[in-house]
Amino acid sequence: MSQPRTSPDGSSRSIPSERPGLSYWQRTTRAFPHLFANRETPLPPTSKYVIIGSGISGGLTAFELIEAGAKAEDIIILEAREAASGASSRNAGHVRPDAFRGFTAYSKVHGAEQALKIIQNERLVLEKVAQFVKRHNVQCDFNLTTTFDVCMTPEFAKYEADSLEAYKEAGGDSSHIKYYEGKEAQEMTRIPGAVAAYEWPGGSSHPAKLAQFLLRSVIGQGARLFTFCPAIKVEKSSSSSELWDIHTTRGVVKAEKVIHCTNAHAALLLPQLESYIRPNRAQAHTLIPPPALAATESLQSTFSLRYSLHHFYSLIQRKDDGTLVLGVSRTNPTLSEETVASRFSTDDSRYNEEIAEDALRSFGDIFPQYVSKYLVHGEGLDHSWTGIIAMTTDSVPFVGAIESLPGQYICAGFNGHGMARIFTCAPAVARLVFQGDWKDTGLPECFQFTPERLSRMSAGDMPSIW
């Protein structure tokens, strides 16, 4: 059987690139003992549950299955590369719910009622992550703080104001949102160019440490992780109508239940999704701060620095070591057409130098305290990397049972917002595997994977939220 390859043209029908570059998060967790788990071990012939993907979605699904009563030894996790090497370990470190900004756009696609539920769910996820980290004493540098949406232009300040007003008129809770404008916004954010700013609860974490905690936990209970074992095809087993054959580059394993936690690569094994999910290569950077942004001058909140809906920068400053993590939006009018077009790829082996240069230049413009010509050796740009985001046509994830493939489930397509969604989506899938009803998941109905949803999506392109 021929093996699919990395896609340079935006197709989600591809396996992850074989030799990805390392993110900051991966560089600082190389001692994880299960990083190359069962790399050479033969696959077992059968397993009751096979989870494809070992990121936070896959790890949490396994964790929740065990919590619900599944035997850990009945669970296999397949990973195409090293453990948790996809988007979970390659993001920009945010655990950041949307408080209201997406309401207008969500309403156009899913209606006001669903838009409210989407935003309420993201707020709940922050609480769930905080509770999980505390309950299990997860050493993932989780920092519960506040986050700012900073409007860098009058045009975007109006967009945000209009979206907040529409959100409140629909019954949305805004009691946790603070608003600043003009000089007050500049003082609160330390950004001289801020036109307005909104603040609400948010957080940050070391995502690789969180993903690795989940894997360590389930492996410790008896689940098995097979790294460097990409799944390339799933088909009905010839030996039983109730089993699925998962073909990998290292053999075939039969399973009763198959759970797709493959995010941007979901259409490889589920080709019916090819028109509805698209990989998008995002980029992030770590910066070592100068004295003006270190020690007591460190930034205490996280940021989304927005010139427009699709032109923005994300920023956190790690509480433990002061490292700045700067993410870059996927559309930016200052970038060349070639660079913008290159974002539709599953190649995370390299980063784009033009994007890195833009990020540093823009960061210096936004925070004048960061004067590049005065940086000493060791300060400034430390590392750059890319990660593959999964963009769905209707801007919400695919979650639930796949009706046309009984025994298969999906938890993927997070639109760059996985850390604001996975901690309700993965438990929901685990619940559904045990024959729960969708209404028991508590998720917005628009997240559910149904033939009707795909039919609506096929009617035409829908506006992207992020």
N, C-alpha and C positions, 0 to 999 in steps of 0.2 A: 504494500500500500504506500503510495507516495505521501510524503509529509508536507503539510502546508507550511508556508514561509511567512516571514514578517512582511507586512504590507507597507509600501512607501506611498500608496495613493489613497489612503483613507478607508480601505475596506476592513470591516470587522471580522471577515472570514480568514483569520490568520492566527497563528500561535504567537506568543510573545517572542521578541527577538532573543536569539540564543546567547548573545554576549552584551547584556545591558551595562551601562555605566552605573556606578554606585551613587546613591543619594547621600546627603549628609547623615541621614538617619541610619542608613545601612553601614556607612563607614564607622559609626560609633557603636555598632552592635555586632561586630565580627566574632565575638566570643560565644554567641548563642550556640549551645551544644547541638541543637536540632537543625542547624542551618542547612546541612546537606543530608538530612535524615533518609536512610534507606536508598541512598543514591545507587547502590549496586545490588540491593536486595531484590530477588525475584518477586513479582507481584503474586499475591494469592489468587487462586482461581475464582473465588467468590467473596462477596461481602454484602451484608444486608443494606448498608448505606454507603454510597460513594459521593463524597463532596468534591467538586472540581473547583480548585482555587483555594489557596491557603492564606489569603489576606484576612483582614478583620471580618469581612462578611463570612468567609468560609470557617474561620476559627470560631466566631461567635455562634454560628449555626451549629457546629459540632458541640460546643459548650452547652447550648440550650437544649439540644437533643438529649444529651446525657442528663441534664437537670430534669428533663421531662420523663425520664425513665428508660431511655435507650441504653443498651449495654455498650460501653465504650469500645470493647473489643470488636463490636459489629460495625465500627465506623472506619472508613479509609478516606484520607484526604489526598488528592492528587495535585501536584504542583509542577508546572512546566519548567521552573527554574529552581533557584534556591528558595528556602522558606520565606513566605511573605515578601516576595520580590516585586510585586506589582504596585498599583496605585497606593495601596495602604502604606507602603514604606517609602513613597516617593512624593507625597503631598507637601503642603507648605506649613503643616503643623497646627492648623486651626481646628477647633471644635466650636463652630460658629453658626448659630441658627440665624435664619432670616427673621427679622422682627416685623417687617411690613413691606419692604421694597418690592418683592416679587408679586404682591397681591394683584396689581393691575394686570400684569401679563398673565398670571395664572388664571385670573377671572376670564380673560378672553378665550383661553383654551378649555378650561374645565368648569367655568362658572364660579360665582362668588362663594357659594357654600363650600365647594371643594377647595377653593383658594384659601379660605379661612382654616380649613382642616389641615392643609399642607403646612401652613405657618405655625399652627398650634402644635403639630407633630414635631416640627424642628425644635421648638422651645422645650418640648417634653424630652427630646433626645439629649439635650444638654444636661437635664436633670438625671436621666438614666445613666449617662456616662459618669457623672460625678458620683452617683450612688454606687455604681459598679466598682469604680476605682477605690472608693473608701471601704466598701464591704469586703473586697478581696485583697486590699492592701497592694494594689497594682503599682509597681515602681515604674511609672511611665512619664514622670515629670509633669503630671497634670496640674494645670494652673487655672483655677476658676477665678475669673476676673471680669472685666467689662470689655466691650468692643465698640469701636467707633465706625460709623459710616461717615466719611468725610467728603463733602461735596466740594470739588475743586473748581467748579464753574457755576455761574448763575443758572445756566440751562439745566444742569443736573440737579441743582438745589430745587428748582421748580418741579422737576420730575418726582423727586422724593417727597416734596410737600404734597403734591397731588395724589401720590400713591398712599401716603399716610392718611390723608383725608378720606379717600375712598375706602380704605381699610377700616377706619373708625365708623364710617357711615354704614358699613355692612355688619357692624357689631363686633369688630375686632378689638381685643384688649390692648390698650396702649399704656397701661399704668406703669409698666416697667421701662418705658422709653423716655429718655431725656433729650431735650432739644436745645441746641445752642446756635447762635448766628453771629456773624461779624466778628468783632473783637473778642467776644466771649468764646466763640468757637475756636479762634486762633490760640487763645490762652489755654483752653482745656486740652487741645490736641498738640500744642507746641508747633503748629504748622502755620506760618505767616500767610500762606495763600488760601487758607480755608475760608470758604464762603459761608458754609453752615456745617453742622455736625449733629449726628444722632448717636446716642449712647444707650446700650442695653447689655444685659448679662451675656458673657461669652467665655470661651476658654481656649487653651492650647495644650498640646501634649507632645510627647515623643511617640509618634504613631507606630514606628517599628517595635518599640518596647511593648506597646499595648498589644500589637498583633502577636508578638512572640510570647507574651504572657498567656494568651488564649491557647496557642499551640502547645506550650509547655504543660498547661493545665490538662488538656484533653489527652495528650500523649502520656502524661503521668498516670492517667486513669485507665489506659489501655488502648486508646485510639492509635492508629498508625498513619504516619505521614510519609508519602513517597515523593521526594523531590526529584527534579530533572526527569519527570515522567509526564510529558504533555499528553493530554487526551486529544485525539484527532478525529474520533467518530463515535457516535452512540447509535446503536440500532437494536431492534427487537431481537432477542435471543432465539436461536433456532431450537434450543433445548427446552424452552418453556415460554409460554405467552405472558407469564408474569415477571419475567426477568429481562434485564437490559444488558447488552454487551457493550462495555466501554473499551474501545480500542485505544491503546496508547502506543508510543514508540517502543515500549518495552513489553508488549503483550496485551492480553485481553483479560479483564476482570468482569464477572457477572454480578449484577446487583438488583435488589428489589426496588430500591429508591435511589434516584440520581438527583443531586441538587447542584445546579449551575450557579457558581459564585465567581463568574469569569468576567464580569463587568464589561470592558470595552471589547473583549474577544468573544462575547456570547454567541455571535452569529456563526462562528466556526462550527459549533456543535448543534446550533439551532438556526439553520439557514433561513428559516422563515422570518428571522429578525433582521436580515441584511439591509432592508430598506428603512428600518426604524431605529437603528442604533449605529452610531458613528464614532470611531476613535478620534480623539483630539489631543495632540501633544502639547502639554503645558510645561512651563519652565519655572524653576525656583533657584534661589541663590542664598548662600550664607555670607554674611558680612561680619567682620570683627570690628566692633564700634570704637571710635576715638573717645577720648575722655568726656567730651560733651554729651555722649550718649551711653556712658558707662557708670558703674557704681550707683550712687544716689540719683544720678541723672538718667538712669535706664527708663525705658518706656514701660509703664505698668499695664497698659491696655493693649489689645490687639486692634488692627486697623484694616479697613477697606478704603483705599484712597481712589476716589472715582471722578474721572473727567466726564464720562458718559456711562451708559448702561453696560457697554461692552469694552470700554477702555478704562482699565483700573489696575491698581497694584494692591496686593495684600501684604500685610506686615505683622510679624510677631517678634517679640524679643524674649528669648528664653530666660526664665527666672533663675535657673541654676548657674549658667555660665555666661549670660549676657549676649550670646550670639543672636544676631538679627537674621531672620528668615524672610526674604523678599520674594514674593510670587508676582508673576506678570500675566496680564490678561491675554486672551487668545486672539483678540483683534485690537490693533493699535495703529492709528493713522500715521504715526511717525515711522513705521516699519516699511520695508520694501515689499512689493507685491510677492516677490519670490519667498520671502520669509513668512509672510502671512499665509500663503498657500501651503507651505511646508508643514503647517500645524496638523494637517489631516494625514496622520501617519501613525503606525504602531512601533516605530523605531525609537526606543528609549536608550539607545547605546551612546548617544552624543547629545551635546547641547548646541544652541545657536549663538554665535558670538555677537551678532547684531542685537539680539534680544538682551543679552547680558550687558552690552554697552548702553543700550537704552535704559535698562533697569537702573544701572549705576548713575547715569546722568539724571534721570528723573528723580531718583532718591535724593540726590544732592540738591535738586531744585525744590523738592518738597520739604526737606529738612536741611536748611542752610548750615546747621551745626556740623554737618558732615562735609567738611572741606577737603576734597580729595588731594589737593596739592600739598596739604600739610600732614597727610597720613604718614606714620612711621612704618618701618618694615614690620609686618605681622598684622597691621590694621587693614581694613578694606575688604575687598572681595576675597573670600576664602574658597568657595566651591560653587559650581553650577551643575544642575542636572535637569533631566526631563522625566515626566511621568505621563501615562496615557489615561486621559479622562474619557468616560463613556457618555456621549451625548445622545439622548433619545429624542425622537421627533416631537413629543409632547412635553418634554422637559421634566418628567418624573420617572422614577425607577420602575422596572418590571419586577413584580413580587408575586409569588404564589404558585399554585399548581398549574401545570400545562395540560389543559383539558384534552388536547388531541394526542397527548403522550402520557397516558396514565402511569403514575409512578415517578414522573419527572417534575421537578420544581425549579424555580428560578429566583435569584436574589441578586440583581445586577442592574446596570444602567443608571448610575448615581449622579450624572451630570456635574461632576466636580464637587458634589455636596455630600459625599459619603459619610463624613464624620458628623453631619447633621441629620443623618437618616438611618444608618446601618443599625444602631442600637434599638430601633423599634422594628425594622424590616427583618433582620435575621431571626429574632425571637418569633416573629409572626410566621415565618416559613417553617421553623421547627414545630410550631403549634399545628400548622396545616398538615405537616407530614404525619402527625398523629390524629388525622381525621377531624381536626377542628374546622369550624366554619369561618368564613371571611369576617363575619360580623364580630367574631371573638378576637380578632387581631387588633382592633382599635385603629387601624390605618385608614387614611383617606381612600375612598373607593376607587379613585382614579389611579392608584398605584397597582391595582389588581391586574394580573396578566389574564386577559380574556380575548376570545376571537373578536368580540364586538369592539374592543379597544383598538386592535390592529386594523379593523375595518375602518374605523373613524380616522385613524392616522393615515391610512392609504389614500384618503380623499384629497390630501394635499399637505404641503409643508405648513408647519405651525411655528409661531414666533418662539425663539429661544429666550429663556429667562436670564441665563448667565452669560 
